[in-house]
């Protein structure tokens, strides 16, 4: 069965995943240790994120920064997963801040704030890389870690906007 998970709202998918994974991760940390468990979890989360990034590029038929800004970002915004402020949007640069994140609210509600970065924030790097390996993504602040916003910065070198081979 190859379900198109893009049909299920992101917040719903993440809540289901987190309600199942959170207690399992806590139990595994108790049994096998925090460091070992989180390393395995991180690997799994990154694999899922890579698959998702590639799915988005394939669905959109392109993987430029403009594709991200006009097709991917609205998914999170329309589903009220996050609220963003665009700071700069050019052919080669996309800078925005996330000023509200429901993933933060979800981990607080479930009492697993210590897992939030691993389950949610860290997946962004792998997702961007699989959406387009030429995108250079950085982020130095997250709401999950106590900052007042998340600072998403994406750049791509001139002439490398479209990398269809990654789709």
C-alpha positions as CSV (number, residue, x, y, z in Angstrom):
1,X,0.0,0.0,0.0
2,X,1.5,3.3,-1.0
3,X,-0.8,5.9,0.6
4,X,-0.4,9.5,-0.5
5,X,0.2,11.1,2.9
6,X,0.1,14.5,1.4
7,X,-3.7,14.1,1.4
8,X,-3.7,14.0,5.2
9,X,-3.1,17.4,6.9
10,X,0.4,17.8,8.3
11,X,-0.8,18.7,11.8
12,X,-3.0,15.5,11.9
13,X,-0.1,13.3,10.7
14,X,2.3,14.8,13.2
15,X,-0.2,14.5,16.1
16,X,-0.8,10.8,15.3
17,X,2.9,10.2,15.0
18,X,3.7,12.0,18.2
19,X,0.9,10.4,20.3
20,X,2.4,7.0,19.3
21,X,6.1,7.8,19.1
22,X,6.3,10.0,22.2
23,X,5.5,7.3,24.8
24,X,7.6,4.7,22.8
25,X,10.6,7.0,22.7
26,X,10.3,7.7,26.5
27,X,10.1,4.0,27.2
28,X,13.1,3.3,24.9
29,X,15.1,6.1,26.6
30,X,14.4,4.5,30.0
31,X,15.4,1.0,28.7
32,X,18.3,1.8,26.4
33,X,19.4,5.3,27.4
34,X,18.6,8.8,26.1
35,X,21.6,9.3,23.8
36,X,21.3,5.9,22.0
37,X,17.5,6.2,21.6
38,X,17.5,9.8,20.3
39,X,20.2,8.9,17.7
40,X,18.0,6.2,16.3
41,X,14.9,8.4,16.4
42,X,16.8,11.2,14.6
43,X,17.8,8.8,11.9
44,X,14.2,7.7,11.4
45,X,12.8,11.2,11.4
46,X,15.4,12.3,8.8
47,X,14.4,9.4,6.6
48,X,10.8,10.4,6.8
49,X,11.7,14.1,6.1
50,X,13.7,13.1,3.0
51,X,10.8,11.2,1.7
52,X,8.4,14.1,2.3
53,X,10.7,16.7,0.7
54,X,11.0,14.5,-2.4
55,X,7.2,14.0,-2.5
56,X,6.7,17.7,-2.4
57,X,9.1,18.4,-5.3
58,X,7.5,15.6,-7.3
59,X,4.0,16.8,-6.6
60,X,4.8,20.5,-7.5
61,X,6.7,19.5,-10.6
62,X,9.6,21.8,-9.6
63,X,11.9,22.4,-6.7
64,X,13.0,26.1,-6.9
65,X,12.8,28.5,-4.0
66,X,9.8,30.0,-5.7
67,X,8.1,26.5,-5.7
68,X,8.8,26.3,-2.0
69,X,7.5,29.7,-1.2
70,X,4.4,29.6,-3.4
71,X,3.4,25.9,-3.1
72,X,5.0,24.3,0.0
73,X,4.8,27.1,2.5
74,X,1.0,27.6,1.9
75,X,0.5,23.9,3.0
76,X,1.7,24.8,6.6
77,X,0.0,28.2,6.6
78,X,-3.4,27.0,5.2
79,X,-3.5,24.2,7.7
80,X,-2.7,26.7,10.5
81,X,0.4,24.7,11.4
82,X,2.5,27.9,11.5
83,X,2.4,31.6,11.0
84,X,5.2,33.1,9.0
85,X,6.6,36.5,8.2
86,X,8.4,36.7,4.8
87,X,11.5,38.9,5.2
88,X,13.0,38.4,1.7
89,X,11.9,36.5,-1.4
90,X,14.0,36.5,-4.5
91,X,15.0,34.0,-7.1
92,X,18.0,33.0,-5.1
93,X,17.0,33.7,-1.5
94,X,14.1,33.0,0.8
95,X,14.2,34.3,4.3
96,X,11.3,34.0,6.7
97,X,10.5,33.7,10.3
98,X,8.0,31.4,11.9
99,X,6.3,33.3,14.6
100,X,3.8,30.7,15.7
101,X,4.2,26.9,15.6
102,X,1.5,24.4,16.5
103,X,4.1,21.7,16.8
104,X,5.4,23.5,19.9
105,X,1.8,23.6,21.3
106,X,1.4,19.9,20.5
107,X,4.5,18.7,22.4
108,X,3.6,21.0,25.4
109,X,0.1,19.5,25.4
110,X,1.5,16.0,25.4
111,X,4.1,16.8,28.0
112,X,7.0,15.8,25.8
113,X,8.7,19.2,25.2
114,X,12.1,17.5,25.5
115,X,11.4,15.6,22.3
116,X,10.1,18.5,20.2
117,X,13.4,19.4,18.5
118,X,14.1,15.8,17.6
119,X,10.6,15.1,16.3
120,X,9.9,18.3,14.5
121,X,12.6,20.9,14.1
122,X,15.5,18.7,13.0
123,X,13.6,17.2,10.1
124,X,13.7,20.6,8.3
125,X,17.3,20.1,7.2
126,X,16.7,16.7,5.5
127,X,13.4,17.9,4.0
128,X,15.0,20.9,2.3
129,X,18.0,18.8,1.1
130,X,15.7,16.3,-0.6
131,X,13.4,19.0,-2.0
132,X,16.4,20.4,-3.8
133,X,20.0,19.4,-2.8
134,X,21.3,22.8,-4.0
135,X,19.3,24.7,-1.4
136,X,21.4,25.9,1.5
137,X,19.2,25.9,4.5
138,X,20.1,27.5,7.9
139,X,18.3,28.1,11.1
140,X,19.7,29.4,14.3
141,X,16.6,30.0,16.4
142,X,13.5,27.9,17.1
143,X,10.4,28.6,19.2
144,X,10.7,24.9,20.3
145,X,14.0,25.8,22.1
146,X,12.6,29.0,23.7
147,X,13.2,31.7,21.1
148,X,10.4,34.1,20.1
149,X,10.6,32.9,16.4
150,X,12.3,30.4,14.1
151,X,14.6,32.0,11.5
152,X,14.4,30.1,8.3
153,X,17.1,31.1,5.7
154,X,17.3,29.5,2.3
155,X,19.7,30.4,-0.5
156,X,20.6,28.8,-3.8
157,X,23.4,29.8,-6.1
158,X,22.6,31.5,-9.4
159,X,22.0,29.0,-12.1
160,X,21.1,26.2,-9.7
161,X,17.5,27.1,-9.1
162,X,16.1,23.9,-10.6
163,X,17.6,20.6,-9.8
164,X,15.1,18.3,-11.5
165,X,17.3,15.3,-10.9
166,X,16.4,15.4,-7.2
167,X,12.7,15.0,-7.9
